[in-house]
Amino acid sequence: MVDGSRCISYFTIELKDQLIPDKMKGQFEGWMFGCDICQDVCPWNRFSKPHNDIDFTPVPEVLNFSTKQWEEMTEEEFKRYSASRR
Ligand code: SF4
């Protein structure tokens, strides 16, 4: 059973115009932008096929970022790194 009200992806991606509730702070085990462990363990995902969409491939520059670099990233930098690479 997945308790969506405690979902890390919800709080770090979907919750746009609100702050993360204090009771959830420190509960994310280092996850900063989603989690998706449920996707890794979901038995239905054994039917999934690898994609070939460049926009879903990791941005090489950020793969080795430290927690400090993520915490200090500006919104402009985030937009630059997450911009479409088509
Ligand atoms: S595993 Fe991660 S993404 Fe999936 S429901 Fe739990 S917190 Fe959310």
Backbone and ligand atoms as CSV (ligand in chain L), in Angstrom:
chain,resi,resn,atom,element,x,y,z
A,1,MET,N,N,0.859,-1.186,0.000
A,1,MET,CA,C,0.000,0.000,0.000
A,1,MET,C,C,0.894,1.234,0.000
A,2,VAL,N,N,0.669,2.113,-0.954
A,2,VAL,CA,C,1.437,3.356,-1.051
A,2,VAL,C,C,0.602,4.475,-0.438
A,3,ASP,N,N,1.133,5.191,0.537
A,3,ASP,CA,C,0.440,6.335,1.135
A,3,ASP,C,C,0.864,7.595,0.385
A,4,GLY,N,N,0.065,7.970,-0.641
A,4,GLY,CA,C,0.400,9.104,-1.498
A,4,GLY,C,C,0.553,10.412,-0.746
A,5,SER,N,N,-0.058,10.508,0.440
A,5,SER,CA,C,0.033,11.771,1.189
A,5,SER,C,C,1.424,11.944,1.789
A,6,ARG,N,N,2.239,10.900,1.748
A,6,ARG,CA,C,3.619,10.989,2.252
A,6,ARG,C,C,4.630,10.840,1.114
A,7,CYS,N,N,4.159,10.925,-0.155
A,7,CYS,CA,C,5.026,10.667,-1.299
A,7,CYS,C,C,6.077,11.762,-1.507
A,8,ILE,N,N,7.338,11.366,-1.559
A,8,ILE,CA,C,8.445,12.306,-1.735
A,8,ILE,C,C,8.321,13.030,-3.075
A,9,SER,N,N,7.913,12.327,-4.101
A,9,SER,CA,C,7.764,12.961,-5.419
A,9,SER,C,C,6.680,14.031,-5.374
A,10,TYR,N,N,5.616,13.756,-4.625
A,10,TYR,CA,C,4.551,14.762,-4.488
A,10,TYR,C,C,5.118,16.031,-3.848
A,11,PHE,N,N,5.823,15.885,-2.742
A,11,PHE,CA,C,6.317,17.061,-2.021
A,11,PHE,C,C,7.437,17.787,-2.761
A,12,THR,N,N,8.293,17.046,-3.486
A,12,THR,CA,C,9.455,17.709,-4.093
A,12,THR,C,C,9.238,18.111,-5.546
A,13,ILE,N,N,8.147,17.607,-6.189
A,13,ILE,CA,C,7.883,17.963,-7.597
A,13,ILE,C,C,6.510,18.604,-7.760
A,14,GLU,N,N,5.491,17.927,-7.238
A,14,GLU,CA,C,4.109,18.339,-7.526
A,14,GLU,C,C,3.651,19.536,-6.698
A,15,LEU,N,N,4.135,19.636,-5.470
A,15,LEU,CA,C,3.654,20.685,-4.552
A,15,LEU,C,C,4.309,22.010,-4.943
A,16,LYS,N,N,3.706,22.738,-5.879
A,16,LYS,CA,C,4.332,23.908,-6.490
A,16,LYS,C,C,4.265,25.176,-5.645
A,17,ASP,N,N,3.035,25.582,-5.262
A,17,ASP,CA,C,2.876,26.913,-4.657
A,17,ASP,C,C,2.846,26.885,-3.135
A,18,GLN,N,N,3.182,25.766,-2.526
A,18,GLN,CA,C,3.150,25.680,-1.068
A,18,GLN,C,C,4.510,25.185,-0.546
A,19,LEU,N,N,4.820,25.533,0.696
A,19,LEU,CA,C,6.057,25.036,1.309
A,19,LEU,C,C,5.832,23.594,1.776
A,20,ILE,N,N,6.893,22.826,1.844
A,20,ILE,CA,C,6.803,21.462,2.364
A,20,ILE,C,C,6.456,21.559,3.848
A,21,PRO,N,N,5.393,20.855,4.307
A,21,PRO,CA,C,4.996,20.944,5.720
A,21,PRO,C,C,6.150,20.582,6.655
A,22,ASP,N,N,6.239,21.300,7.781
A,22,ASP,CA,C,7.336,21.060,8.731
A,22,ASP,C,C,7.430,19.587,9.133
A,23,LYS,N,N,6.279,18.934,9.309
A,23,LYS,CA,C,6.292,17.534,9.776
A,23,LYS,C,C,6.959,16.602,8.766
A,24,MET,N,N,7.053,17.035,7.494
A,24,MET,CA,C,7.700,16.188,6.484
A,24,MET,C,C,9.186,16.503,6.331
A,25,LYS,N,N,9.644,17.656,6.828
A,25,LYS,CA,C,11.056,18.028,6.652
A,25,LYS,C,C,11.944,17.003,7.338
A,26,GLY,N,N,13.019,16.630,6.669
A,26,GLY,CA,C,13.957,15.644,7.217
A,26,GLY,C,C,13.503,14.209,7.001
A,27,GLN,N,N,12.362,14.025,6.339
A,27,GLN,CA,C,11.819,12.673,6.117
A,27,GLN,C,C,12.178,12.110,4.752
A,28,PHE,N,N,12.908,12.845,3.917
A,28,PHE,CA,C,13.101,12.455,2.522
A,28,PHE,C,C,14.373,11.666,2.262
A,29,GLU,N,N,15.089,11.318,3.288
A,29,GLU,CA,C,16.277,10.463,3.134
A,29,GLU,C,C,17.214,10.910,2.014
A,30,GLY,N,N,17.369,12.226,1.878
A,30,GLY,CA,C,18.323,12.743,0.891
A,30,GLY,C,C,17.761,12.905,-0.509
A,31,TRP,N,N,16.517,12.456,-0.743
A,31,TRP,CA,C,15.908,12.649,-2.063
A,31,TRP,C,C,15.532,14.116,-2.204
A,32,MET,N,N,15.841,14.727,-3.355
A,32,MET,CA,C,15.586,16.155,-3.542
A,32,MET,C,C,14.548,16.431,-4.624
A,33,PHE,N,N,14.448,15.557,-5.626
A,33,PHE,CA,C,13.547,15.818,-6.743
A,33,PHE,C,C,12.929,14.497,-7.153
A,34,GLY,N,N,11.954,14.086,-6.359
A,34,GLY,CA,C,11.317,12.811,-6.625
A,34,GLY,C,C,12.080,11.658,-5.985
A,35,CYS,N,N,11.500,10.481,-6.112
A,35,CYS,CA,C,12.091,9.286,-5.516
A,35,CYS,C,C,11.952,8.090,-6.471
A,36,ASP,N,N,10.731,7.716,-6.784
A,36,ASP,CA,C,10.414,6.667,-7.762
A,36,ASP,C,C,10.914,5.286,-7.398
A,37,ILE,N,N,11.209,5.029,-6.126
A,37,ILE,CA,C,11.571,3.661,-5.721
A,37,ILE,C,C,10.419,2.723,-6.059
A,38,CYS,N,N,9.179,3.216,-5.933
A,38,CYS,CA,C,8.014,2.397,-6.252
A,38,CYS,C,C,8.073,1.942,-7.716
A,39,GLN,N,N,8.619,2.790,-8.582
A,39,GLN,CA,C,8.745,2.398,-9.998
A,39,GLN,C,C,9.780,1.284,-10.166
A,40,ASP,N,N,10.821,1.342,-9.348
A,40,ASP,CA,C,11.857,0.303,-9.439
A,40,ASP,C,C,11.323,-1.052,-8.991
A,41,VAL,N,N,10.422,-1.033,-7.986
A,41,VAL,CA,C,9.964,-2.310,-7.419
A,41,VAL,C,C,8.620,-2.783,-7.983
A,42,CYS,N,N,7.936,-1.934,-8.744
A,42,CYS,CA,C,6.608,-2.304,-9.250
A,42,CYS,C,C,6.719,-3.476,-10.239
A,43,PRO,N,N,6.048,-4.598,-9.975
A,43,PRO,CA,C,6.129,-5.772,-10.876
A,43,PRO,C,C,5.607,-5.476,-12.284
A,44,TRP,N,N,4.711,-4.498,-12.413
A,44,TRP,CA,C,4.177,-4.194,-13.747
A,44,TRP,C,C,5.251,-3.571,-14.633
A,45,ASN,N,N,6.265,-2.993,-14.025
A,45,ASN,CA,C,7.305,-2.328,-14.827
A,45,ASN,C,C,8.197,-3.315,-15.560
A,46,ARG,N,N,8.009,-4.604,-15.295
A,46,ARG,CA,C,8.794,-5.581,-16.069
A,46,ARG,C,C,8.347,-5.585,-17.526
A,47,PHE,N,N,7.193,-5.031,-17.805
A,47,PHE,CA,C,6.704,-4.953,-19.195
A,47,PHE,C,C,7.168,-3.671,-19.886
A,48,SER,N,N,7.786,-2.775,-19.148
A,48,SER,CA,C,8.151,-1.481,-19.749
A,48,SER,C,C,9.317,-1.641,-20.720
A,49,LYS,N,N,9.356,-0.750,-21.700
A,49,LYS,CA,C,10.418,-0.767,-22.720
A,49,LYS,C,C,11.306,0.470,-22.496
A,50,PRO,N,N,12.633,0.323,-22.719
A,50,PRO,CA,C,13.513,1.501,-22.570
A,50,PRO,C,C,13.095,2.592,-23.549
A,51,HIS,N,N,13.165,3.844,-23.118
A,51,HIS,CA,C,12.830,4.958,-24.018
A,51,HIS,C,C,14.091,5.389,-24.772
A,52,ASN,N,N,13.883,6.235,-25.797
A,52,ASN,CA,C,15.049,6.828,-26.471
A,52,ASN,C,C,14.856,8.341,-26.613
A,53,ASP,N,N,14.201,8.907,-25.579
A,53,ASP,CA,C,13.932,10.349,-25.582
A,53,ASP,C,C,15.067,11.086,-24.875
A,54,ILE,N,N,15.812,11.879,-25.628
A,54,ILE,CA,C,16.984,12.563,-25.077
A,54,ILE,C,C,16.618,13.424,-23.868
A,55,ASP,N,N,15.408,13.953,-23.855
A,55,ASP,CA,C,15.023,14.821,-22.731
A,55,ASP,C,C,14.896,14.057,-21.414
A,56,PHE,N,N,14.845,12.747,-21.472
A,56,PHE,CA,C,14.749,11.956,-20.254
A,56,PHE,C,C,16.079,11.310,-19.874
A,57,THR,N,N,17.129,11.640,-20.604
A,57,THR,CA,C,18.441,11.105,-20.220
A,57,THR,C,C,19.102,12.062,-19.233
A,58,PRO,N,N,19.915,11.527,-18.308
A,58,PRO,CA,C,20.528,12.395,-17.292
A,58,PRO,C,C,21.413,13.478,-17.913
A,59,VAL,N,N,21.424,14.649,-17.281
A,59,VAL,CA,C,22.299,15.742,-17.716
A,59,VAL,C,C,23.693,15.450,-17.148
A,60,PRO,N,N,24.679,15.171,-18.013
A,60,PRO,CA,C,25.999,14.733,-17.507
A,60,PRO,C,C,26.602,15.685,-16.469
A,61,GLU,N,N,26.450,17.000,-16.681
A,61,GLU,CA,C,27.088,17.969,-15.785
A,61,GLU,C,C,26.624,17.841,-14.340
A,62,VAL,N,N,25.420,17.375,-14.121
A,62,VAL,CA,C,24.897,17.381,-12.747
A,62,VAL,C,C,25.019,16.018,-12.064
A,63,LEU,N,N,25.424,15.013,-12.817
A,63,LEU,CA,C,25.447,13.650,-12.259
A,63,LEU,C,C,26.332,13.525,-11.022
A,64,ASN,N,N,27.394,14.308,-10.969
A,64,ASN,CA,C,28.305,14.207,-9.819
A,64,ASN,C,C,28.223,15.414,-8.889
A,65,PHE,N,N,27.101,16.127,-8.940
A,65,PHE,CA,C,26.928,17.287,-8.064
A,65,PHE,C,C,26.882,16.861,-6.603
A,66,SER,N,N,27.486,17.644,-5.745
A,66,SER,CA,C,27.401,17.393,-4.305
A,66,SER,C,C,26.054,17.918,-3.795
A,67,THR,N,N,25.675,17.502,-2.590
A,67,THR,CA,C,24.445,18.023,-1.988
A,67,THR,C,C,24.528,19.542,-1.899
A,68,LYS,N,N,25.693,20.062,-1.568
A,68,LYS,CA,C,25.895,21.516,-1.442
A,68,LYS,C,C,25.638,22.201,-2.786
A,69,GLN,N,N,26.143,21.612,-3.868
A,69,GLN,CA,C,25.919,22.212,-5.191
A,69,GLN,C,C,24.424,22.219,-5.537
A,70,TRP,N,N,23.710,21.142,-5.196
A,70,TRP,CA,C,22.260,21.113,-5.438
A,70,TRP,C,C,21.563,22.173,-4.593
A,71,GLU,N,N,21.963,22.262,-3.317
A,71,GLU,CA,C,21.301,23.219,-2.419
A,71,GLU,C,C,21.550,24.661,-2.847
A,72,GLU,N,N,22.700,24.900,-3.485
A,72,GLU,CA,C,23.054,26.277,-3.864
A,72,GLU,C,C,22.674,26.609,-5.308
A,73,MET,N,N,22.046,25.656,-6.009
A,73,MET,CA,C,21.680,25.900,-7.408
A,73,MET,C,C,20.627,27.001,-7.496
A,74,THR,N,N,20.832,27.950,-8.389
A,74,THR,CA,C,19.849,29.019,-8.564
A,74,THR,C,C,18.736,28.531,-9.498
A,75,GLU,N,N,17.617,29.265,-9.510
A,75,GLU,CA,C,16.511,28.877,-10.394
A,75,GLU,C,C,16.948,28.968,-11.849
A,76,GLU,N,N,17.776,29.969,-12.180
A,76,GLU,CA,C,18.258,30.117,-13.560
A,76,GLU,C,C,19.101,28.896,-13.946
A,77,GLU,N,N,19.976,28.477,-13.041
A,77,GLU,CA,C,20.799,27.292,-13.320
A,77,GLU,C,C,19.914,26.057,-13.505
A,78,PHE,N,N,18.911,25.900,-12.627
A,78,PHE,CA,C,18.022,24.744,-12.729
A,78,PHE,C,C,17.329,24.747,-14.080
A,79,LYS,N,N,16.836,25.910,-14.492
A,79,LYS,CA,C,16.148,26.008,-15.791
A,79,LYS,C,C,17.122,25.707,-16.938
A,80,ARG,N,N,18.369,26.158,-16.804
A,80,ARG,CA,C,19.358,25.913,-17.856
A,80,ARG,C,C,19.661,24.411,-17.955
A,81,TYR,N,N,19.833,23.752,-16.827
A,81,TYR,CA,C,20.137,22.315,-16.848
A,81,TYR,C,C,18.942,21.479,-17.285
A,82,SER,N,N,17.735,21.948,-16.948
A,82,SER,CA,C,16.566,21.118,-17.266
A,82,SER,C,C,15.924,21.507,-18.603
A,83,ALA,N,N,16.549,22.472,-19.297
A,83,ALA,CA,C,15.986,22.891,-20.592
A,83,ALA,C,C,16.071,21.731,-21.576
A,84,SER,N,N,15.152,21.732,-22.562
A,84,SER,CA,C,15.135,20.674,-23.562
A,84,SER,C,C,16.471,20.616,-24.306
A,85,ARG,N,N,16.936,19.418,-24.581
A,85,ARG,CA,C,18.219,19.247,-25.292
A,85,ARG,C,C,17.985,18.794,-26.720
A,86,ARG,N,N,16.771,19.035,-27.217
A,86,ARG,CA,C,16.496,18.623,-28.601
A,86,ARG,C,C,17.190,19.571,-29.560
L,1,SF4,S1,S,8.481,5.142,-3.470
L,1,SF4,FE1,FE,8.920,7.323,-3.615
L,1,SF4,S2,S,7.820,8.068,-5.402
L,1,SF4,FE2,FE,6.985,6.065,-4.881
L,1,SF4,S3,S,5.228,6.530,-3.580
L,1,SF4,FE3,FE,6.962,6.189,-2.229
L,1,SF4,S4,S,7.832,8.216,-1.896
L,1,SF4,FE4,FE,6.480,8.364,-3.649
